[in-house]
Amino acid sequence: MSSVSLPLIEISGTPRERGRQYGEQAREPVARALAYYAEAFGHSSGLTWDQVVRRAARWAEPSRAFAPELVEEMEGVAEGAGVGFLDVLALNARGEILYDTTFSAMAPDGCTSFALTGEASGDGHVYAGQNWDWRDGVSDTLMVLRVVQPGRPTVIMHVEAGQVGRQGANSAGIALNANGLGGRFDDSVGVPQTLIRRRVLDSGDLGAALEALTRSKAHIASNALVTHRDGFAIDLETTPGPVGWMYPTDGLLVHGNHYQAFVPPQLAAGYRPGPADSLFRVPRAEDRLRAVRESSGTDEARKRIKHAMSDHLGYPGSLCTHPDPARPAVERWATLLSSCVDLTTGDYLLAAGTPCDREYQLLPWNLYDT
């Protein structure tokens, strides 16, 4: 395996100290992220970035009430990067801002997530991962964070610059992969997904991780696939109202961007899946990932996972998504990153970009390093 090509940042200490270290090391990517979202929101809504961040302030108090330590970490990021706190908050609440009724809608997140427990992996290991699909314009803002924090598990996660949570895994053997579900149906202001996801990754046991998802008041609907190294996986379709869930079949669990466990009653009468390509990405991934159980060892299992996540049915809006040159540059989608975490060994593997033409690279940190 070659060394990973994304920026690697390790932070530790108190929340404020962690945030400052993060911001200082990510100053340039944070600036690029702010520039991209200023352009993207201007393109979709006609609002200036100053207008966007003023409206993003509505998530400050719900965030502080839910996770004050993560708000302090965001304040540290702002200080270290030399930007405003509301700039960083807007980067963390960008998914929620998409569904603010005062904005014209941008398209929601994509992504296809998977879990393979021992009976489905061929080598007996437990794997979790996903293709992370989002706007191609943020590809130069991606980074990998290792968070060492007193009294909590060490977390490794991949994020957009400035975000304090997204997808990853921790030293307690818990992995989180997440997918957008396309919107909201509640007028109250809830907690941004980046904070909920980080709370999952900060959890030292499976019960606490699931409570972070089932007991929080999210602002938007989002899917969370939680995998544990002991061979357990569960998918939770979380909304501002009810929560649905499902378990693996023969050790395999795949989720995309449409409701698969249930349809919330608030949406049932007129529900239509957001990105229609989710309807073929999911069965396509399931079909290809079933071949992993025939692997003769770990190297082959990982190669088969990569092959599965490189599928091009429906290109360019395929499981492995490529930018569509027919769309304006600011709207082009891509698989920004493909991840594969071996929860048995602690190996964290990433392909920075489309997995069809990149190898999985092994991070220098093992999940279980002390």
VEXVEX-480528 format. One record per atom (N, C-alpha, C): x, y, z negated; residue in three letters. Coordinates in steps of 0.05 Angstrom, whole numbers, plus 5000, padded with zeros to 4 digits. Layout:
residues N
XYZALA...
***
This chain:
residues 370
501749765000MET500050005000MET501850255000MET501150455016SER502550705017SER501550884995SER503051094989SER502251284968SER499951454978SER498251534960VAL495751684967VAL496551964977VAL495052054997SER495652315010SER494152544998SER492252494980LEU490852714967LEU492452834944LEU491953094938PRO493153204914PRO492353054889PRO494353004872LEU493852854846LEU494353044823LEU492453074806ILE492753254783ILE492053104757ILE493853124738GLU493353004711GLU493053224691GLU490853214675ILE490353414655ILE489853284628ILE490453424607SER490153314580SER489753534560SER489053464535GLY488753654514GLY485953734508GLY485453974497THR482854064491THR481354134517THR478754164517PRO477254234541PRO478454484555PRO478954694540ARG479954944552ARG482754894564ARG484454744550GLU487154684560GLU486954524585GLU485254324585ARG484954154609ARG484054324633ARG482154504628GLY481154664650GLY483254854661GLY484854974643ARG486955154653ARG488955004669ARG489754764660GLN491654604675GLN490554534703GLN488054464703TYR486754394728TYR486754644747TYR485754864737GLY485555104753GLY488255204764GLY490355194747GLU492955284755GLU494055104778GLU493554844776GLN494654654796GLN492954654821GLN490454744819ALA488654724842ALA487855004852ALA489455204847ARG488655474854ARG488055494884ARG489755394901GLU489255424930GLU486855254940GLU486555004932PRO484154854940PRO481554974930PRO481555094906VAL479255224895VAL478555464913VAL480555614921ALA480055844939ALA478855744966ALA479855524976ARG478755415001ARG475855324998ARG475255204975ALA472555114969ALA470655354968ALA471455564955LEU469755794953LEU469355924980LEU471455924997ALA471156045024ALA469255875041ALA469455605039TYR467655445055TYR464755485046TYR464255475020TYR461455495012TYR460255775016TYR461955975015ALA461056245023ALA460056245052ALA461656115069GLU460856095097GLU458355925101GLU458355695087ALA456055505091ALA453455615081ALA453455735057PHE450955855047PHE450156105062PHE452156255071GLY451456475089GLY450156385114GLY451156165125HIS450056055150HIS447255955146HIS446655825123SER444055705119SER442055905108SER442956105092SER441056275078SER441256565084SER443556655095GLY444056935100GLY444957085075GLY445256945053LEU446157075028LEU449157105026LEU450057315013THR452957335008THR453657154985THR456357104982TRP457156934960TRP456557064933TRP456757324931ASP456057454906ASP453057404899ASP451357404918GLN448557344913GLN448157054905GLN449756874917VAL449556594910VAL450356544881VAL452656654872VAL453556604845VAL451756734824VAL450556964831ARG448657084812ARG446256894808ARG445356774829ARG443056584826ARG443956324813ARG446556254816ALA447556014803ALA447656034773ALA447556284763ALA447756324734ALA445456194719ALA443356114733ARG441055984719ARG441755714708ARG444055594717TRP444855334707TRP446855354684TRP447555604676ALA449555624654ALA448555524628ALA446155604619GLU445155524593GLU444355224592GLU443055114612PRO442554824611PRO445154664610PRO447154764624SER449754624624SER451054644596SER450954874584ARG452154914558ARG450654744536ARG448054724539ALA446554564520ALA447054274523ALA447554184547PHE448053894552PHE450853814546PHE452853964554ALA455653894551ALA457354134547ALA457354254523PRO458854504518PRO461854464524PRO462854224519GLU465754184524GLU466454204554GLU464554124571LEU465054134599LEU464654414610LEU462954574598VAL462754854605VAL465454994597VAL466454924574GLU469055034566GLU471254954585GLU471154704594GLU473054614614GLU472854774640GLU470354834649MET469954994673MET470955274668MET470555384644GLU471655654639GLU474655654641GLU475955434632GLY478855404635GLY479655384664GLY478155244680VAL478755224709VAL478655504721VAL476655654714ALA476455934725ALA478856104717ALA479656084692GLU481956234683GLU484556144698GLU484955884700GLY487355784713GLY487455844742GLY485155844755ALA485055894784ALA484856184791ALA484356354771GLY484056644776GLY481556714790GLY479356574784VAL476656634796VAL474756674773VAL472256734779GLY470156784759GLY468956514750GLY467956514725PHE466556274715PHE464256204733PHE462656394742LEU460356334759LEU461156214786LEU463556284795ASP464656154820ASP464955854815ASP466155784792VAL466555504786VAL463955364780VAL462155494766LEU459555384761LEU458055324788LEU458255504807ALA456955464833ALA458155224847ALA460755184845LEU461954944857LEU460954694844LEU460454704818ASN459454464804ASN456454424808ASN455054634814ALA452154624818ALA451354644848ALA453254594865ARG452654634894ARG450454454903ARG450154214892GLY447954044900GLY445254154891GLY445254274867GLU442754394856GLU442054644871GLU444054794879ILE443555044894ILE442254974921ILE442954744932LEU441754674958LEU438754654957LEU437654584933TYR434854544930TYR433454774915TYR434954994910ASP433755224898ASP431855344919ASP429255374911THR427255464931THR427755744941THR429755894929THR430356154939THR432356144962THR433255904969PHE435155864991PHE433855715013PHE434855765037SER434155585059SER435755325055SER434555095062ALA435754845054ALA438254785072ALA440354685059MET442454545072MET441954245070MET443054085088ALA442553795086ALA443753685061ALA442553485048PRO443553365024PRO445953185028PRO447053095006ASP449352905007ASP448552655022ASP450652525034GLY450252265045GLY451352055025GLY452851865034CYS454251665018CYS452951395018CYS454651185018THR453750905015THR455450784994THR454250694972SER455650584949SER455350284947SER457250144935PHE457049854932PHE458349764906PHE457449524897ALA458649384875ALA458749084883ALA461048964877LEU461348674881LEU462248554855LEU460648374843THR461548234820THR462947974828THR464047824809GLY465747604815GLY464747404835GLY462147334834GLU461047134851GLU460947224881GLU461147484885ALA461047594913ALA463647694924ALA465847684907SER468247814915SER470347634927SER470047374925GLY471947194936GLY474347134919GLY475447344905ASP477647304888ASP476847304858ASP474247324853GLY473347334825GLY473447604812GLY474447804826HIS474748074814HIS472048224817HIS471948444802VAL469548624803VAL470448874817VAL469048944839TYR469649184855TYR467349374855TYR468049634856ALA466049844860ALA467250054878ALA465550184894GLY466550394912GLY464350514929GLY465250674948GLN463350804966GLN464750944989GLN463250995010ASN463951205029ASN462651455021ASN464251665016TRP463251925007TRP462852095032TRP460452145040ASP459852305064ASP458752575056ASP460052785067TRP459253055061TRP460353235083TRP460253495080ARG461053675100ARG464053655106ARG464753625131ASP467553595139ASP469253835131ASP467954065128GLY469454305121GLY470654315093GLY469854125076VAL471054115049VAL473253905047VAL473953785069SER475953565067SER478653655056SER479353905060ASP481854005050ASP481654115021ASP479454055008THR479154134980THR479053884962THR479153644973LEU478953404957LEU481453354941LEU481153244917MET483453174900MET482652944881MET484652834869VAL484252624849VAL485152724822VAL483452704802LEU483952794775LEU484352554756LEU486352564739ARG486552384716ARG486252554691ARG484252484675VAL483552644652VAL484152484627VAL486052584611VAL486752454586VAL485552634564VAL483652524548GLN482152684529GLN481952544502GLN482552674481PRO482552544454PRO479752424447PRO479852174438GLY477452054429GLY475551944450GLY476351964475ARG474651874497ARG476351714517ARG475151554534PRO476751404554PRO478151594573PRO480351494583THR481751634605THR480151594631THR479751814645VAL478051814669VAL479751864694VAL479351714715ILE480451774742ILE478051824760ILE477952044774MET475752104791MET476652264815MET475152254837HIS475752414861HIS473452624863HIS474352874868VAL472553104866VAL473153304888VAL471353494892GLU472053734906GLU473353924886GLU475254084895ALA476754264878ALA474854434861ALA475354444835GLY473754604817GLY471554444803GLY470854214813GLN468754054801GLN469853894777GLN468253864756VAL469153714732VAL468053434732VAL466553354752GLY465553084753GLY464453014781GLY464752764789ARG463452664814ARG463452364813ARG465352234827GLN465551934827GLN468151844815GLN468151614802GLY470651514791GLY470251274773GLY472151244755ALA472151014736ALA473751094712ALA473550934690ASN474951004666ASN476350754653ASN477850814632SER479450604620SER477850414603SER475250464600ALA473450274587ALA472350074607ALA473150094632GLY472249904652GLY469649964665GLY468850224665ILE466250314676ILE466850484701ILE465450414722ALA465650564747ALA462950694753ALA463050934765LEU460651074774LEU460951154803LEU459051074819ASN458851174847ASN456151294850ASN455951504866ALA453451664867ALA452751744895ALA450151774899ASN448951834925ASN446652034922ASN446452224940GLY444152404940GLY441552254948GLY439352344936LEU436752234943LEU434852434956LEU435852674961GLY434252854978GLY432253024963GLY433153184944GLY431353384934GLY430253354906GLY428153504901ARG427053524874ARG424053574876ARG422653554853PHE419753594853PHE418853704826PHE420653854813ASP420153964786ASP421154244786ASP419554434775ASP420254714776ASP422054804753ASP422454624733SER424254704711SER427154684719SER428854814704VAL431754814709VAL433054594693VAL434354404707GLY435654184694GLY438654194695GLY439953974688VAL442853964685VAL444053894713VAL446254024721PRO447553954746PRO448653674745PRO448653544768GLN449553264770GLN452553234763GLN454253424769THR457053394763THR457453354733THR455853484716LEU456153454687LEU455053184678LEU452753094689ILE451652834682ILE453652614689ILE454752634713ARG456552424723ARG459052424705ARG460152654698ARG462452654680ARG461752534653ARG459352584643ARG458552464617ARG458552164619ARG457652054642VAL457751764647VAL460651674645VAL462451804659LEU465251724660LEU466751774633LEU465651944617ASP466851984590ASP465851774570ASP464051604578SER462851404560SER464751174554SER464851094529GLY466550874521GLY465250604522GLY462650594527ASP461250334529ASP458950364549ASP457950134557LEU455950134578LEU453350264569LEU452550224544GLY450050344535GLY450150644536GLY452350764528ALA452651054528ALA452651154557ALA453851004575ALA453851094603ALA451051104615ALA449450894608LEU446750884619LEU444951094605LEU445451144580GLU443851354566GLU444451634578GLU446851674587ALA447451934600ALA445751974625ALA444951764638LEU443351774662LEU440351774655LEU439551614636THR436651574631THR435551784612THR437151914595ARG436152104576ARG436652394583ARG438152444604SER438752714612SER436452824630SER436053084630LYS434153214646LYS435553324671LYS435753174691ALA437053254716ALA435453464731ALA436853634746HIS435553834762HIS434553724788HIS436053534799ILE435353414825ILE435453114823ILE434252984842ALA434252694844ALA437052604854ALA438052394842SER440652294851SER440851994843SER442351844859ASN442751564853ASN445351514840ASN445451334820ALA447851264806ALA448150964805ALA450450864816LEU451050584814LEU453250554793LEU452650414772VAL454450374749VAL455350084749VAL458050044749THR459149774749THR461049744725THR460949514712HIS462649454689HIS464449224695HIS466949234685ARG468949034691ARG468248754682ARG466248724664ASP465448464655ASP463548324674ASP463148444698GLY461548314719GLY458648404719GLY458148644710PHE455348744709PHE455148994727PHE452949024741ALA452449264757ALA449449324756ALA448849574756ILE446049664758ILE445949924774ILE443849954789ASP443450204804ASP441050344792ASP441350604787LEU439250774775LEU438551004794LEU436051014803GLU435051234819GLU433951434799GLU435451644793THR434651844773THR433352084786THR431352184773THR429852424783THR429352614759THR428352854764PRO427453024742PRO425152904726PRO423952694737GLY421752554723GLY422552264717GLY421252064731PRO421751784726PRO424451694736PRO425251454727VAL427751324735VAL427151044744VAL428250964767GLY427950694776GLY430650544775GLY430550284776TRP433150134774TRP432849864788TRP435249764796MET435349504808MET438149374802MET438249114806TYR440648954799TYR441748824824TYR444148724823PRO445348584846PRO443748334854PRO443948254879THR443048004889THR445447834897THR445847604884ASP448147434889ASP450747594887ASP450747774867GLY453247914861GLY453748164878GLY451948234896LEU452348464914LEU450148674910LEU450948924908LEU449049144906LEU449949374923LEU448249474940VAL448849704958VAL446649904957VAL447350164957HIS445350374957HIS446150594976HIS444150714989GLY444650945007GLY443251194997GLY441751325015ASN440551585008ASN437551585010ASN436351355006HIS433351345005HIS432651174980HIS430251214971TYR429351064947TYR429050764955TYR430350594940GLN430350304945GLN429050144922GLN429150254898ALA427950114875ALA425050194871ALA424350444877PHE421650534874PHE421450804888PHE418950904892VAL418551174901VAL417051324879VAL418151544869PRO416851694848PRO413951764855PRO412151734837PRO409351794843PRO408952084853PRO410652264844GLN410352544853GLN410952564884GLN412352374895LEU413052374923LEU411552174940LEU410251984927ALA409351744941ALA407451794964ALA405651994961ALA403652034982ALA404852125008ALA407152265007GLY408252365032GLY411252315035GLY412252125021TYR415152085021TYR416251995048TYR418452125056ARG419952045079ARG422852055072ARG424451855079PRO427351865072PRO428652095085PRO430552225070GLY431952465080GLY433552395105GLY436052305102PRO437652225125PRO436651945135PRO435551935159ALA434451685169ALA436551475173ALA439151555177ASP441151355181ASP441651185156ASP440751275133SER440951115108SER439450845112SER437350845129LEU435750605132LEU437250385147LEU439350455162PHE440950235173PHE443650215161PHE444650425148ARG447250405135ARG447250195112ARG445050185097VAL444850005074VAL444849715083VAL443049625100PRO443149345108PRO445749265123PRO446849465138ARG449249405152ARG451549355132ARG451749525111ALA453849485091ALA453349215076ALA450849155070GLU450248905056GLU451248665073GLU450548675098ASP451248455116ASP454248415118ASP455748635121ARG458648605123ARG459948545097ARG458948655075LEU460148595049LEU459648305040LEU457648175050ARG457247895043ARG459647715052ARG461047815072ALA463347655082ALA465647665062ALA465647855043VAL467847865024VAL467947615006VAL465747485002ARG465747244985ARG467347014997ARG467947035022GLU469546825036GLU472546885034GLU473347095021SER476147165019SER477746955005SER480246915014SER482046725001SER483646834979SER483647104975GLY485247224954GLY484647524954GLY486047664936THR485447954932THR486148124956THR488348074969ASP489048234993ASP486848215014ASP486047965019GLU483947935039GLU481248055031GLU480548035005ALA478048154995ALA478048455000ALA480248584994ARG480448874998ARG480348945028ARG481548785045LYS481448835074LYS478648805084LYS477248605074ARG474448565083ARG472548785073ARG473048895049ILE471549125040ILE472049365058ILE474549415065LYS475149635083LYS473849595110LYS473949355120HIS472649295146HIS469649345145HIS468449265123ALA465549305120ALA464849605120ALA466449765106MET465850045104MET466750205128MET467850075148SER468750205173SER466750175196SER464350075190ASP462350015211ASP461450265225ASP461050235252HIS460350465269HIS457550445282HIS455850265273LEU453150255283LEU451850535279LEU450750655300GLY449550915298GLY451451145300GLY453951095308TYR456051305311TYR454951555325TYR455551795315PRO457451865294PRO456251855266PRO453551835264GLY452251825237GLY452151545226GLY454351405226SER454551125219SER455351095190SER455650845181LEU456750795154LEU459350935151LEU461150915170CYS463551065172CYS462951305190CYS462451535177THR461251775191THR463451945202THR463052035227HIS464952205241HIS463652475248HIS465152695249PRO463952955256PRO462752945284PRO460453065286ASP458953085312ASP459753345325ASP461253345347PRO462053585360PRO459753755371PRO457353635373ALA455053785383ALA453953975362ALA454753945337ARG453654115315ARG455654335310ARG454654565299PRO456554775291PRO458554675271PRO460954775272ALA463154675255ALA462454675226ALA461054875216VAL460354895188VAL458354685179VAL456954555198GLU454954355192GLU455854065197GLU458354035206ARG459153765213ARG459653585189ARG458653335191TRP458953135170TRP461152945176TRP462352825155ALA464352625159ALA464452455133ALA465452215135THR466352065112THR468952195102THR468752345080LEU471052485070LEU473052305057LEU472052085046LEU473751905030LEU472251645026LEU473751425028SER472751165021SER474251054997SER472750964977SER474050874952SER473450574947SER475350444934CYS475050164925CYS476550134899CYS475050104877VAL476350074851VAL476049784842VAL478349664836ASP478449384825ASP478349404795ASP475949364784LEU475649394755LEU476849164739LEU477648954753THR478948724740THR481948794735THR483248904755THR486148964752THR486649254744THR484649434749GLY485049714744GLY486149864768GLY486549734791ASP487549874815ASP485450054826ASP486250294833TYR484450494845TYR485450554873TYR483850484893LEU484550504921LEU482850714935LEU484150874952LEU482751084967LEU483751094996LEU481951145014ALA482651225042ALA481651505045ALA483551695048ALA482851975049ALA481852045077ALA479252015082GLY478152055108GLY476651805117GLY476151775143THR474651555153THR476251295150THR475151085138PRO476650845133PRO477250675158PRO475950735180CYS476450585205CYS479250625215CYS480450855209ASP483150915220ASP485150985198ASP484550905173ARG486350955151ARG486350705133ARG488650665120GLU488850445101GLU488050535074GLU487150355057TYR486750415029TYR489550455016TYR489750675001GLN492250734988GLN491950704957GLN493950604945LEU493850544916LEU494750784900LEU492950884882LEU493751104865LEU496051014847LEU497751214839PRO499951144821PRO499051084792PRO496551144786TRP495551094759TRP493750844760TRP494150674740ASN492350454736ASN490250534716ASN487750444719LEU485650524701LEU486350464672LEU487750244668TYR488250144641TYR490950224630TYR492350404643ASP494850514632ASP494250664606ASP495850634586THR495450774561THR497151024561THR
***
